Amino acid sequence: MNILIIGPSWVGDMVMAQTLFTCLKQRHPDCQIDVLAPDWSRPILERMPEVRNALSFPLGHGVLELATRRKIGKSLAGQYEQAILLPNSLKSALVPFFAGIPKRTGWKGEMRYGLLNDVRNLDKQRLPLMIERFMALAYEPDAALPKPYPQPRLVIDNASREAALAKFGLSLDRPVLALCPGAEFGEAKRWPAEHYAKVAELKIRAGWQVWLFGSKNDHPGCEEIRARLIPGLREESVNLAGETSLAEAIDLLSCAGAVVSNDSGLMHVAAALNRPLVAVYGSTSPQFTPPLADQVEIVRLGLECSPCFERTCRFGHYDCLRELKPRPVIEALQRLVADPLEVE
């Protein structure tokens, strides 16, 4: 049985999609799973043993280009018994339809009747977690999901990891604290630089080194964190944001003795690498997309105005993050990896 998955468009969602792949393998051990998704997702999919092929989808998020979708669909004709769609958009249903895949499964979404022939009605109360909404598509409608739920687990190749360490001149002579202070979604998910700097300072003083991860857009913010460290400590940190590929970032994150992250794609990557993780939440909620790992501490204030799920604070104060001081994050880190840290 060959199954085509239409993958999501965000790093964290792609990581969480592995729960669906695991369920499909549990239900159909001999099935072959291919994932059609943007090319950036290849490093994630290549580290998932459940996935046979990562198929590159050339169109950007929100782009229609009907002729291109038809061409891709025709190229996949006759290869799959089922397609499962994770996005809820009408556009995402076009390729499986043009491919003539016999069974096309997905949530109702944007009026996709006809394009889908296994249309599900989502009960958000019954399936509050995103992974539950992914996993449910592996089973018959309204079927109970088997527990315990699978956790995403990315598999790292040692040679690839060693190559990344060598490329950036990194050493594992001291434990690594990885900081992921960015969030593509917006400012309302970013814990302030001064708070990250305090955490970095205390861990460096305890004998750790600090690696900062993120996209090119996160590079200035990571530099601000480093700039807040005094000379002598600053040299024990390295800004990798925008310098690494996603594949290199995944391999290097796997070296971390602990991770502190905003609610972001890299948070889910760190969880899928099963790294001790402190996840800082502001405008969003761990009730929908929590990090899925064994060693996780979630830190949030839970103000009356949060979660608002807004990109920017409607009140302009960002108190859900600014008023979340370093102390609870440092204490969470201590519970995960004990160090004799003095918290002001």
C-alpha positions in Angstrom: 0.0 0.0 0.0 1.5 3.3 -1.1 0.3 6.5 0.7 0.9 10.1 -0.4 0.9 12.7 2.4 0.4 16.3 1.5 2.6 17.9 4.1 2.2 21.1 6.1 4.0 24.4 5.5 5.6 25.0 8.9 8.6 23.3 10.6 6.8 22.5 13.8 3.8 21.1 12.0 6.1 18.9 9.9 7.8 17.5 13.0 4.4 16.7 14.6 3.2 15.1 11.4 5.5 12.1 12.2 2.8 11.0 14.7 0.5 10.3 11.7 3.3 8.4 9.9 3.9 6.3 13.0 0.2 5.5 13.2 0.0 4.5 9.6 3.0 2.2 10.0 1.3 0.7 13.1 -1.9 0.1 11.2 -0.3 -1.0 7.9 3.2 -2.2 8.6 4.1 -2.8 5.0 2.8 0.6 3.7 5.2 3.0 1.9 4.8 6.7 2.8 5.9 9.5 0.5 5.5 13.1 1.6 4.9 16.0 -0.9 6.0 19.1 0.8 8.2 22.3 0.3 11.8 21.5 -0.3 12.9 23.1 3.0 11.3 20.2 4.8 13.5 17.5 3.2 16.1 17.5 6.1 13.2 16.8 8.6 11.6 14.1 6.5 15.0 12.4 5.7 15.4 12.0 9.5 12.1 10.1 9.8 12.5 6.4 9.3 8.8 6.0 8.5 9.1 8.1 5.3 10.3 6.5 2.0 10.6 9.6 -0.1 10.4 13.4 0.4 8.9 14.7 -2.8 9.7 18.4 -3.5 6.7 20.6 -4.0 7.9 23.7 -5.9 5.1 26.2 -5.2 5.2 28.6 -2.3 2.6 28.9 0.5 -0.7 30.3 -0.9 0.3 30.1 -4.6 -2.4 28.6 -6.8 -0.7 27.9 -10.3 -3.3 25.4 -11.3 -1.3 24.2 -14.4 1.7 23.3 -12.2 -0.5 21.5 -9.7 -2.1 19.5 -12.6 1.3 18.6 -14.0 2.5 17.4 -10.6 -0.7 15.4 -10.1 -0.4 13.7 -13.5 3.2 12.8 -12.8 2.0 10.9 -9.7 -0.9 9.1 -11.4 -1.2 5.4 -10.7 1.4 5.3 -7.8 -0.8 5.6 -4.7 -3.8 3.9 -3.2 -4.5 6.8 -0.7 -3.6 10.4 -0.2 -3.9 12.1 3.2 -4.0 15.9 3.3 -2.7 17.7 6.4 -3.4 21.3 5.2 -7.0 22.3 5.2 -6.8 24.5 2.0 -8.6 23.8 -1.2 -5.3 24.2 -3.1 -3.7 21.3 -1.2 -6.4 19.0 -2.5 -5.7 19.6 -6.2 -2.6 17.4 -6.7 -4.2 14.2 -5.3 -7.3 14.9 -7.4 -5.4 15.4 -10.6 -3.3 12.3 -9.7 -6.6 10.3 -9.6 -5.6 8.7 -6.3 -8.6 6.4 -5.3 -8.9 7.4 -1.7 -8.3 11.1 -0.8 -8.6 11.8 3.0 -8.7 15.1 4.8 -10.7 17.4 7.1 -13.5 19.3 5.4 -11.6 22.6 5.3 -12.2 25.0 2.4 -15.2 23.3 0.7 -13.2 20.4 -0.8 -16.2 18.2 -1.7 -15.4 16.4 -4.9 -11.7 16.9 -4.5 -11.8 14.7 -1.4 -13.8 11.5 -1.3 -13.0 10.7 2.4 -14.1 13.9 4.0 -13.9 14.2 7.8 -15.7 16.6 10.0 -13.4 17.9 12.7 -14.7 17.9 16.3 -12.2 20.3 18.0 -13.5 19.4 21.4 -12.8 15.7 20.9 -9.4 16.3 19.2 -7.9 19.4 20.9 -4.3 18.6 20.1 -2.9 19.2 16.6 -1.2 15.7 16.7 -4.7 14.2 17.4 -6.0 15.8 14.3 -3.1 14.4 12.3 -3.3 11.0 13.8 -7.1 10.7 13.4 -6.6 10.7 9.6 -4.9 7.3 9.9 -8.0 5.6 11.2 -11.7 5.3 10.4 -13.9 8.4 11.2 -14.6 8.7 15.0 -12.3 5.8 15.9 -10.6 6.0 19.3 -7.0 6.9 19.0 -4.6 4.3 20.6 -2.6 5.4 23.6 0.0 6.3 24.5 0.4 8.7 21.6 3.6 8.3 19.6 6.2 11.1 20.0 8.1 12.5 17.0 11.7 11.1 17.0 14.3 12.3 14.5 17.2 10.0 13.7 20.6 11.6 13.5 23.5 10.2 11.4 26.7 10.5 13.3 28.8 11.3 10.2 26.5 14.2 9.3 26.7 15.5 12.9 30.5 15.3 12.9 30.6 17.1 9.6 28.5 20.0 11.0 30.6 20.2 14.1 33.8 20.4 12.0 32.3 23.0 9.6 31.6 25.4 12.3 34.6 24.6 14.4 32.5 23.5 17.4 33.7 21.3 20.2 31.9 19.2 22.7 34.5 19.6 25.4 31.8 21.3 27.6 28.1 20.8 27.8 26.0 22.8 25.3 23.1 25.0 26.1 21.1 25.7 22.9 19.0 28.8 22.8 16.3 29.2 20.2 15.1 32.8 20.7 13.4 33.3 17.3 9.8 32.7 16.1 8.8 33.2 12.5 5.2 33.7 13.7 5.9 37.1 15.3 7.1 39.2 18.2 4.4 37.9 20.5 6.2 34.6 20.7 9.7 35.9 21.4 11.0 36.0 25.0 13.2 39.1 25.5 16.9 39.1 24.7 17.8 40.3 28.1 16.1 37.3 29.7 17.9 34.9 27.4 21.2 36.6 28.2 20.7 36.0 31.9 20.1 32.3 31.4 23.2 32.2 29.1 25.3 34.0 31.6 24.5 31.6 34.5 25.1 28.5 32.4 28.4 29.8 31.1 29.5 30.5 34.6 28.6 26.9 35.5 30.9 25.6 32.8 28.6 25.4 29.8 28.9 26.8 26.3 26.0 28.5 24.5 25.0 27.9 20.9 22.2 30.2 19.5 20.0 28.9 16.7 17.5 30.4 14.3 17.0 31.7 10.8 18.7 34.6 9.1 16.0 36.9 10.5 17.0 35.8 14.0 20.6 36.6 13.6 20.4 40.2 15.0 18.4 39.1 18.0 20.9 36.4 18.8 23.7 39.0 18.5 21.8 41.2 21.0 21.8 38.3 23.4 25.6 37.8 23.0 26.2 41.6 23.3 24.6 41.5 26.7 27.3 39.1 27.9 30.4 40.6 29.4 33.8 40.0 27.7 35.1 36.6 28.9 31.6 35.1 28.8 30.6 36.3 25.4 33.4 34.3 23.8 31.8 31.1 25.2 28.8 31.7 22.9 28.4 31.3 19.2 25.6 32.7 16.9 24.6 30.0 14.4 21.4 31.7 13.4 21.2 32.1 9.6 24.6 30.4 9.3 23.5 26.8 9.3 21.2 24.9 6.9 18.2 23.3 8.5 19.9 20.0 8.3 23.0 21.3 10.1 20.8 23.0 12.8 19.0 19.7 13.5 22.3 17.8 13.7 23.9 20.4 16.0 20.8 20.7 18.2 21.1 16.9 18.8 24.4 17.8 20.7 22.7 20.0 23.2 22.7 19.1 26.9 19.7 21.4 27.3 17.6 23.7 25.2 15.6 26.9 26.0 13.2 27.9 23.2 10.2 30.0 22.3 7.2 28.2 20.9 8.7 27.7 17.5 9.6 25.1 14.9 13.0 24.6 16.5 11.3 23.9 19.8 9.5 20.9 18.1 12.8 19.8 16.5 14.5 19.9 20.0 11.7 17.8 21.4 11.9 15.3 18.6 15.6 15.0 19.3 14.6 14.2 22.9 16.8 17.0 24.4 16.0 18.3 27.9 13.9 21.3 26.9 12.4 24.4 28.5 9.7 25.8 26.3 8.7 29.5 26.9 5.1 30.3 25.9 3.6 33.8 25.6 0.8 34.5 23.1 0.2 30.8 22.2 -0.8 27.7 24.2 0.8 24.4 25.0 -2.8 23.0 25.0 -2.7 22.8 21.2 0.9 22.3 20.1 3.0 21.2 23.2 6.5 19.9 22.7 6.4 16.1 22.7 9.3 14.6 24.6 10.2 13.0 27.9 12.2 15.8 29.5 10.1 19.0 29.0 9.4 21.9 31.3 6.8 24.5 30.1 7.0 28.0 31.5 4.3 30.6 31.0 2.6 33.3 33.0 -0.9 32.6 31.9 -2.1 36.2 32.0 -5.8 36.9 31.5 -5.1 38.2 28.0 -3.2 35.1 26.9 -3.3 33.0 24.8 -4.4 35.4 22.2 -2.6 33.7 19.2 -1.8 37.1 17.8 1.5 38.0 16.0 1.8 41.3 17.8 0.4 42.3 21.2 -2.9 44.1 20.8 -2.1 46.1 23.9 1.5 46.8 22.9 3.0 45.7 26.2 3.9 42.0 25.5 3.6 41.4 29.3 3.1 37.7 28.8 6.7 37.5 27.9 8.4 40.6 29.3 7.1 39.9 32.8 8.2 36.3 32.5 11.5 36.8 34.3 14.6 34.5 34.0 14.1 32.9 37.4 11.3 30.3 36.5 13.2 29.4 33.3 16.4 28.9 35.2 14.7 26.9 37.9 13.1 24.7 35.2 16.5 24.2 33.7 17.9 23.1 37.1 15.1 20.5 37.4 16.1 19.0 34.0 19.9 19.3 34.4 21.0 20.1 37.9 23.7 22.8 38.2 24.4 24.9 41.3 23.2 28.1 39.9 22.6 31.3 41.9 19.4 33.0 40.7 19.0 36.7 41.5 
